[in-house]
Amino acid sequence: MPSALPDGEPVPDDGALPASALAGAAARPFGFYLHVPYCATRCGYCDFNTYTATELRGTGGVLASRDNYADTLIDEVRLARKVLGDDPREVRTVFVGGGTPTLLAAADLVRMLGAVRDEFGLAADAEVTTEANPESVDPAYLEALREGGFNRISFGMQSARQHVLRVLDRTHTPGRPEACVAEARAAGFDHVNLDLIYGTPGESDDDWRASLDAAIGAGPDHVSAYALIVEEGTQLARRIRRGEVPMTDDDVHADRYLIADSVLAGAGFDWYEVSNWATSQAGRCLHNELYWRGADWWGAGPGAHSHVGGVRWWNVKHPGAYAAALASGRSPGAGREVLSDEDRRVERILLELRLREGVPLALLKEAGLQASRRALGEGLLEDGPYDEGRAVLTLRGRLLADAVVRDLVD
């Protein structure tokens, strides 16, 4: 089941933000995340805020229905306009995620995007992305999205091996994601991503290499590769606890990451974030870079998180409760926190260290600087950037990124 929301102070009924949140807003990029919480089936490893028809039955009635979901989400986009007042910024990125956004009609996704455009305006070169499961789209659907203003799409491939997909409870067949890339290109999509997962129980090095080769062969300009994390409360965690499938250890994850980086680099993909590779600067995911660089975004939808000017808030999780709040004229926000200067410093280090450009050494305190010098000596940080005042992870540093960042934030 979906993980719990964090604690926080109440969100005002009208969603109003402190004046400090909008100070200097014009200088910060602004994006929208639109969450679609529906899935046809629940993958065994997933603890995202998503719901199948069975999980929603009897818990939200018409308010939780995906048939009118687009209208409900558009209500929150309009609320965002009221809350942000005369904020002059056009939207730089829109990312529709889930769940499976493409379970909605293409026309619904286009209407949701249209609401953002109508209320805020889109930058001339705005990046507009939707996630998609391979089995949920066809050429006509992709053409409708492209005609409606989407220019980037991300397909959940995960693996090219049937037995690996089976462990993950993925329902598409091997080969379908690669066909989707071709269909998206034919529809006119400028940028296409494939998501991969490594470290699934029962996956071999050869399986992983086959998945990488299949992904590269499909012709995307972006690949994301994530280590499988077994979250408590998921079906996969229960299967591992019962001994039905083995747990993958950290050494296997490290080996798979090294394979990914080598294979992708050999095919012309450069890493720009620890888990993300692109064939060019234009191929990078600009929306995710908003997150990693601490910019502003409004997250609309059940359980969606937002951040504007050092204020972070999150919505109620259940689609029925979310719709009920908006129908009554209230913000769907469940809680929020106002970040201190120290919070924001720490977050910059946590997030920016994962990027190819690294993090400025000027953000580190004395203990962090001492740790950075040790990391440099241990081959975890690159020499050249360090001499220029930046901490940039080496390949070995990327394998140990979590440990490195824990030392640097002291």
N, C-alpha and C positions, 0 to 999 in steps of 0.2 A: 504494500500500500504506500501512497505518497508519504514522504517524510514530513515531520512537524514544522510549523512555522516558528521563527524565533520570537522571543519576547520583545516588547517595546512599549512605548507610550501610545495612548490612543490617538487615532487620526481624527481630526475634526469632521463633523458630518458633511461639511461643504468641501472637505479636502484641502482647505487653505494651507499654504506653506508659509513659514516665517519669511519676513522680508529679506533676511540674509541669504536665503536660498536663491533669490533672483538677482542679487547684486552681481554685476559683471557678467550676467548670463550671455550677453551678445557675443562675448569673446570665446564662448565654449561651444563645441559641436553639440548637436542635439539629434537624437534618434528616437524611434518608436519600436518597442517590442510588442507584438500582438500574439497572445497565447490562445491556442485552440486546444482544449483539454480532452479531446475525444480520440479514442483508439478503437479499432475493430476487435483487437485482442490485446491482452497485457503481456508484454515480453517478460520472460522470467527474471531478467536482471534489472528491470526498470522500477525506480521509486520516484519518478517524476509525478507532477500533479496532473495525472491523466485518468480517464474513466472510460470503461466500456459500457455498452448499453445495459448489461446485466448489473454492473456496479451502481448505475444510476437509477435503476428501476425502483420506483416507490420512494425515492429520496429527494426528489425535486420537482416532480410533475412537469408541467409544461415549461416552467421556468428553466429547467435543466436541459431542455431539448436542444439538439444541434440544429433543428429546423429554423429556429428563430435566433440562433446564437449571434449571427452577424449584426442583427439590429441591437442586441444587448451590448456587444462590444463597441459599436458605434456610439452608444450613449456614453460610454466612458471616454472615448476620444473627445466628445463634445464637452464633457466635464473637464478634461485636461485643458481645453481652450479657456474655459472660465477660470480655472485655477491659475493658469499662467498669464492671464490677463493680456497686457499689451506686449508681451515678450515677442520681439520682432523676428526671431530666428525661423528660417525655413528648416524643414526636416532633411537631414543629411543621409540617414539610413532608416530603412524599415525592414524588420525581420519578423516573419510570421513563423512561429515555432509551436511545438506541442510535446506530446500528442502527435496526431497526424492531421495537420492542417488540410491536406488534400482529401480528407473525408467530407469536407464541406464542398458544396458546388463551387466551381471556379468563379462563377458570378458573385458568390458571397465573399470570396477573398478579394476580388476586384472592388467590391463595394466597400469593404473595410479599408483598403488602401485609398479609395476615393474619399473617404471621410477624413483621413489624415491630410490628404491633398487639399480638400476643401477648407478645413479648419486652420491649417498651418501653412500650407504650401510646401512643395517639394523642391529641393535644390535642383538645378538644371542637370547635374550629374549624380543625382541621388542613386544610391545602391538600394535595390528593392529585392529582398530574398524571401523565398518560402522553403521550408523543409517539406519533404515528400517521401512517402514510402513507395518503393518501386511498383507494388501491385495496385496502388491507388490512383495511378495516372495513365493516360493514353495520349496519342498525338493530338487529338482534338482538345483535350483538357489543357495540355501544355500550350497549345496555340492560343487558347482563350486567356491564359495567364499572361502570356507575352504581350498580346494585344491590349490587355488591361493595365500594363505598366510594369510588370515584374521583369527584371533583367538578370536575376541570379537565382539559382535553384540548388538545393542541397539534398542529395539522395542518401538514404540510410542503406548502405550496402552491407556493412559489417564483416562479411566474409564471402569468399567464392566457393566454399566447401559446404555441401549439404549437411554433413553431420555436425559441423560447427553451428550452422544456422539453426539446426534442430535443438541443440543445447540452449541456444539463446531464445528459442521460441519465436524465431522470425518466420514469417509465412511466405516470403517471396522465394522464387526458385533461383538457383545460380544462373547467371547470364542475364537475368532481367534488369539489374541495375545498369549493366553495360549498354543494354538496348535503350534504356531510359536516357542515357547521356546522348546517344545519337538522336533520339527523338527531340530532346531539348535543344540540341544544336540546330536541328532542322526547323524547329519552331522559332529560332532566332535568339535564343538566350546567349548573352555575352559571356557569362561566367557560370561554371558548373562545378560543384563540389561532390566528392564521394566521402562518406564517413565510414571508417573501418574501426574494428575493435580487435585488439590482440590479447592473448592470454586466456581465452575461453578454455574451460576444462575439455581435454581431449584433442585440442589443437596441437599440431606438430609444427616444427620450423618449416617443413615443406608446405604445409597447409597455409601458413602465413605468407610465405614467398609467393605461392600461387595466388593468394588474394591480392597482394601488392601488384603482381604482374597483370592480373585481370583489371584492376582499377586503372593502372597506368595505360594499359592497352585501350581502354574505353575512350581516352582523350579528354579527361577533365583538365581544368587549369588549377585545381585546388584539391588537396587531399588532407583530411583530418584523420589522425590515428590515435586512439585512446586505449589505454590499458583498462581491461575489465575490472571494475570495482564491484565487489560483492556486497551489496547493501543489506543490512539487517531488515527482516520483514519481507524480503522478496522471495519469490518461488525458488530462485536459484540458490539463495542462502539456505532454504529449508532442504533442498536436494543435497547440497554439500554436507549439511549437518547429519542427514540420514545416511551418508556414505554412498549415495547413488552416483555422484560424479566427484572427481578429485578437485581439490583446491589448487590453483596455480600459484607458485611462489614468486617472490620478488626477483629472484635471479632469472627466471624464465621471462618475466616482463622486461627486464633489462636487456636480455639477449634479443628479444623481439623488437625492442625499440632500436637497437643498433642495426638490426637487419632493415628495418623500415627506413632509417635515415640513409643508409648506404644505397639501398635500391632506389629510393626516391631521388636522392642527389644524382645518381647515375642517369636518371631519366630527365634531368633538367628541373627538378623541383628544389627550391631553396627553403629551408626552415625560416620562419619569421616569428613563430611562437612555439613553445616546446612541443605542442601536439599538432602543429599546423604547418603545411608546406604549400607553396604556390609557385607557378612557373614564371610569374612576373609581379611587379609591384601592383599592377592593376588587378591581378588575380587574388590579392589578399582580401580577407573578409573585413571590410571597413566597419561593419556593425560590431563585430567582436572587439575590434580595436578601440571602439568607444568604451567598452567595459574595461579593457586592460589599461587604458590611459585615464580612467576616472572622469570621463566626460559625462554629459547629461543624457538621460533617456527616460522615457515614460513607458512603463510596462503595463499594458492593458490586458485584462483577462483574469480568471480565477488563479490565485496564487502567484501572480506576476509581481516581480520586484521592480522598483523604480529608483532613480537617483537624480536629484537636481540640486546642485549647489551645496553639497555636503549634507543633504537630507535624504535618507533612504527610507522607503516604506514598502509594504507588501500587502497584497489583497487577500481577502478571505479565500479559502481554497475551494470550497464546493461550488460547482456551477449554479446550483439552486440558490444558495445564499448570496452569491455574487449578483445574480440577476435580480433577486429580491431587493437588495440594497439600492441598485440603480433605479429600479422601478419606483421606489419610494422617494427618490430624489436625494439619496445619501451616497457619500463616497463608499466604495467597496473596500476601502483600506482597513486592514485588521490591526496594524501597528506600524510604528515608525521610530527612527532614531536620528538624532542630530549628531553628526560626527564631529569630534573635536579636531583641532589641528594635529594632535598626535595620532588620532585614529587615521586621519587622511595621509599622514606621512607613512605610517606602517602599511597602509593599503597600497600606496604607490610602490613601495619596495616589494611587497608580496606579488603584485601583478606585473610591474614593469620588468622585474628581473627575468620573467619568463619570455620576454621579447628579445628579438635579435639585436635591437639597439641597446638593451640593458637598462640599467638604472644609474642616475648620477650619484657618484660617491658623496656629493655634498649633502645628500639626504641622510647619510648615516651618522649616528652618534659615535663617540669614541670607541665604545665596545664593538659596535658594528664595523668600524674601520679596522680595528685590530683583527676581527674575524675575517674581513675581506682580504687582509694581507696573508692570513693563514690559508685562505681558500686559493689565493693566487699561487702561493708556494706549493700547494697540493695539486695544482693543475686543474682547478675547478673554474677559474676565471681566466679570460684571455689577457695576454700581456699588453698588446697594443692599445686596446680600448682603455685598459686600466691606467696606462700612462697618460691618457687623454682625459681622465676623470670619470670613467664609466665602468661599472661592474657588468661584464658580459659573460654569460656562461659558455664554457667549452662544451664539447660533446659529453665528456665525462661529467661535467657540472650539470648538464641537463638531466643525466640519470639520477643525480642526487639533488635536484633542484629544491625539494621540500626541506631537506636538511640545511642546505646553504642559506636559504632565505630565513630559516629560524635563527641562524646565527647573526645575520645581517641586521635584523630588526631590533636587536638588543640596544 
